[in-house]
Amino acid sequence: MPIFLRTHPRLVLLCLYLVFLLLVELVLRLGWGDELIPDAAPAIIANPQVHHDYRPGVRFTTHPFPGDTFTPVENQINAFGIRGPEPQAKNHPRILLLGDSFVQADEVAYQQSFTHLLNLHFTDHLDFVSHGMVSWSPTPEFSWLHHKGLSLTPDAVVLFLCLNDFYRRQVFHQTDAVYRAQAVYQDRIPVMYELPQQSRSSILLENIAIARLLYRSYRTLQLQFAPSSRQTATIPNEIIHLSHPNTNWPSDLRANVDSTLQVVLDIAVHLNKMNIALHVTLVPSGFTWPDEILLGKQHPLYGWPANFSVGQQGLHRHIQEVLAEKSIPFIDLHAPFDTKKNQEDILLFNEVDGHWKESGHRIVFETLRDYFQTGQD
């Protein structure tokens, strides 16, 4: 045995351990680097004006989660910062469709998205422009309208609300309550955001594949083996709360829902000053139907049986009542989705992440087509 090994055994073992870790890191980067390591030039970046948004002109590919069945989708973001063709000078009444990842629709080819289908149908009559961003909610959507959307001179805006817009801040880190707390306001308009700054250590850890894998494994085990009680503020419990009538909601949840809806009312007032009509809809929840999102429901985040179902009828009814008091039109997307599910054996949502399949986009297109066709007749 070499003298160095006998005199410095701990140092040798430490070196061997470091070499082992480096080899594991290399294997993880080669095999799962796209999943574990953040993109050096991500398509979505922090933006102090709107919290986060696309980099204008970026191209990226959306790949399915294991279990989802859509093929990879190539996405092109134009110079204005939205998906689809560059906005042109307005020759017809323009309708702006604004929302979160359901409107973003990066898992569906643009040619199959409801926005493109609407433009094909209403050629030479109406012009539809859409922008959706993952984990947006009314507050950053209001910011985007203020900074960019209104420059498109829309005649109407359709705001797509989503169930997770209304979660309490202790339940979800990307809900409207969090954005409201980070926003800086001028005349009730959220004009910028005080974004938390990452420490150097957290940035370093984010770029170490082993650290990312260990954290994900810890979170998965924590969700599986430390199930929450019905009283705990978790995403599954929040969804169940919002399925009930508003009289059964915890008082702080009711206050939070109303605070989020107040942002919608503020948007309506702001648009009305410019003679722009606001229409509001609520994205149907795929959890409503037992045969939808079978794999997503079983994820440790939810821990539900595959055939579990829970609707959002309590929230749906409350939103309708609040908007009706202010004479803001509401577009019901749940009814046509439910009709389709009752008439056909068809899946409308992705199996894992729960966004709309092409078939879901078709229903949204048909609903908005009929809604705006009535106004044309």
N, C-alpha and C positions, 0 to 999 in steps of 0.2 A: 504494500500500500504506500503511495507517495507520502512524503513527510507532510506536505501541505494539507492533505486530507485528514491526517491524524491530528495535526495541530489546530486546524480550523474546521471542524466538522459542521458546526452550525452555519458558518458562512457558506460552505459548500451546499448544504441542504437548502439554504435560502436562495442561492443562485439557481439550483435545480428547480425550486418552486417557482421562481420568477420566469424561468424558461418555459415551464409547463403552462403558466398563466398566459404567456405570450403566444404559445401555440394554440391554446383554447381560443384566445381573442382572434387569432388569425383564421381559425376554422369558422368561428361565428361570423366574421366579416365576409368570408368567401361564400358561406352557405346561406346566411340570413342577413347580410348587410343591408339590403334594401328595406327590410322590416325593422331592424334594430337600430340602425344609425341614421340620424336626421340627415335629410338632403342638404348638401352644402349650398344649394341655390333653390330653396323651396318655392313652390308656386304661390303659397299663401304666406304673407309676412305681417308682422306687427305694423300697424298704421295708427299713429296718434289721433288722426282725424276721425276714423271710423272703427277703431279698435284693431281690426285685422281685415285683410282683403287680398285679392290677387295682385301679383306683379303684372302690370300691363305688358302685353306681348308675349307672355310665357306660354310654353307648350308643356304638356305633361300627360302621362298615361295613368288612368285609374284601373287598378287590378282588382279582381274580386277577392273577398275574404274566402278562406277555405269553407266550402259549403254553399256559397253563392254561385249562381249558374250563368251570370252574364259574362260575355267575352270582354277582354280588356278594351277600354275606350280611350281613343286619342282626343285630347281636349286642346283647343286653341283659344287663348284669351286675346282679344283684340287690343288695339292701342288705347282705347277708352278704358279698358280694364274689365270688360264683361265678355261673356261667351257669345258667339254668334258673329254675324257680319258687323262691320263698322257702322255705327249709327249715321244715317244720312240726313240731309235737310228734310224737314217734315213737309210732306205733300198731302197727308191725310191725317185725320184725328189719330193721336198716338196714345196708346195705353201702356203704362209701365207696370210690369209684374215684378213684385219685390218680396223676397222671403229668405229662408234659410237653405239648408242643403237639399230640400225637396225641390226647390226652384233652381238651385245650382245644377242638379241633375247630371253630375259628371259621370255617372255610371250608365248613362243612356246616350247613344249617338245623337248629336244635335239634331239630325234630320228626323229623329223619332221623338223629340221632345215636344211637349205641348205648345211651347212658344212657336217653334217652327211650323207645326201643324196649323196653328191659328193664322200665321202669316200666309200660308198657302191658301187657306180658305177665304180669308178676307182681302186678298190681293186687290189693290186699287180702291179699297174702302176703309180699312183700318190698318194701322201699323202697330205691331206689338214688339216691345223691347223688354227683356227680362234680365234681372240680376239676382242671383241667390248666393249666399255664402254660408259655409258650414258654421253652425253654432251662432249665427246671428239671431237677433230677436228685435222687438220694436225699437229699442233705444239705438243700437248701431244702425238699424235701417233708417231711422230718422236722421241720423248723422250723415249717412250716405246720400239721402235725398237732399239734404241741405248743401253738401259740398259738391255733389256730382249729378245726382238724379234729376234735379230740377233744370239743369242746363239742357236736358233733352226735350224741354218744353212739353211735358205730357199733358193731355187733356183729362186723363183719369189715372189713378193708381189703384192697383189691386194688391192689398197687403195680405200675405199668407202667414197666418199665425200657426204656431205649433205647440203641442202639449208641453214640451220642455221649456218654452218661454216663461212658464208660470210657476216653475219649481222655486222653492225657497233657496236662499243663498247657501244655507248649510247642507243642502241636498245635492247641489250641482254647481260646479265651478264656472259654467258658461251659460248661466241663465240671466234673464234680464235684470234681476235684483243685483247681481254682481256688476253688470255694466252700468247700471244707474249709479252705483256707489263710486265707480271710477270716472264717471263723466264730469266734464266741466261745462256749465250751462251759460248761455246768453239768451235772455228772453225766452226761457223754457226750452230752448233748443240745445241738445247735446253737441257742442261744437268741437270738443276734443276729449281725450282720455288720458288720465294719469296712469300709465301702464307700469306694472311692477317690473323692476329691473332684475334680471338673473344675475346671481353671483358667479364669480369665476369658477368656483368649485362645482356648482350645479351644471354649468356649461361643459366643464371637463367630464363630469360623470355621464352626461347625456351622450357623449361621444365615445364612451367605453361600452362595447357590446356586452361584456360580462356583467357590468353593473346594470345595464338595461334589462338583461334577461333575468337577473336575480330579483330586481324590483317587480317585474311583471309576475314572476313566479310567486313572490311574497303576496302581492295583491290578490292573485287568484286563490291561493290557499286561505288568505284571510276571509275572502268572500265565501268560500266553501265551508270552512270549519268554524267560522264565527258568525253564524246567521243572526240577523237582527230581529228584535221583537217587533210586534205590530205597532208599538208606540215610537220606534226609532225613526228619525227623519232619513229615509233612504229613497232612492228612485222608485223601487217597486211600491213602497207604501204611499209615495206621493201620487203615483198613477192611480192607485186604488182610491185614495181620498178624492181625486178630481173626477172619478167616475160617479161619485155620490152627489146628491143635491147640495147646493152651497150652504144650506142650513146645517149640514153635518160636517163641514170643513173645520179644522182647527182655526181659531181666531186669527193667528198670525198668517196662516195660509190664505185665508179670505182677504186679509189686508194686502198681502203680496200680489194676489191675483188682481185686485182692484188697482193697485199701483201700476202694474204692467198695463192694464187696460187704459189707465189715465194717459200713458204715453201714446196709445193709439188715438185717444180723443185729442191730445195735443197735436198729433200729426194731422188729424182732420181739420182742426181749427187753422193750422198753418197753411194747409193746401187750399182751404176755402177762401182765404184772403187773396189767393191768386186764381180763383175760379177753377180750381182743379178738384174734381170729384174723387172721393175716397170710397172704395169698395173693400170689404174685409171678408176673408174666408178663414176657415180652420182646417188644417191638413187632417184628413182622416187617420186614425190610429190603426195600424195593422194588427195590434193586439186585440181588436174588437172581434176578430173572426178566428175560431179555433184552428183552422187549417193554414193560417198565415204565420210567417216568421217562426217556423217550427224550431229552427236551430238557435235563433237569437233569443227566444224565450228561455231556453235551457242554459244560456250563458250564466256563469256564476254571478254576474251583476244583477240578474233577475232571479235565477233559481226557480223558475216556474216549470211545471210540466209542459211538454210539447203542445198539448191540446188545450192549455189554459187560455181563457179569454177574459178580457176586461175592456170596457169601452171608456169613452170620455164624455158621456152624455151630461154629467153634471156641469162640467166646464163649458160644453157646447151650449147648453141652455142659458147659462149665466152670461156668456159673451153675447148671445142673441138679445137678451133682455137689456144689457147695458147699451148696446149699439142702437137698439130700437128707441130707447129714450132720447137719443141724440139724432135720430133719423138718418143713421149711417147704414147704407145697404149692406146686407149680409148674403154671401153666396154659399149655399149649402152644398158642400162636396160629399158629405157623409151619405146622404140619401142615394145619389147615383151609384156610389161604390157599393152600398148595401144591396141595391136592386140588382146590380151585376152579379154579386156573390150569390144571391138567391136564385138567379136565373141560370147561371152557368157554373160548371166546375172549373174554376179558373183562379190562378194565383195572380195577385196584383202588386205584391210587395216582395222584395228580395228576402231570401230565406234567412239570412244572418243579420244584415244591417238594417233591414226594414224599410229602405227607400222604395219608391215606385219602380216597378218594372215598366217595360214599354206598354204593356196592357193598362197599367195605372195611368200613364201619361195620356193614353188614348181617352180614358174616361174624363180626365181633367180637361182635355181639349174639347170633347163633346159638350161638357157642362158649360164651359166659358163660351164656346161657339153659340150655343142656344141662348145663353144669357145676354150676350152682346148682339146677337142677331135680332133679338126682340127690339132692342134699341134702334136698329137699322131699319126695321120694317115700318 
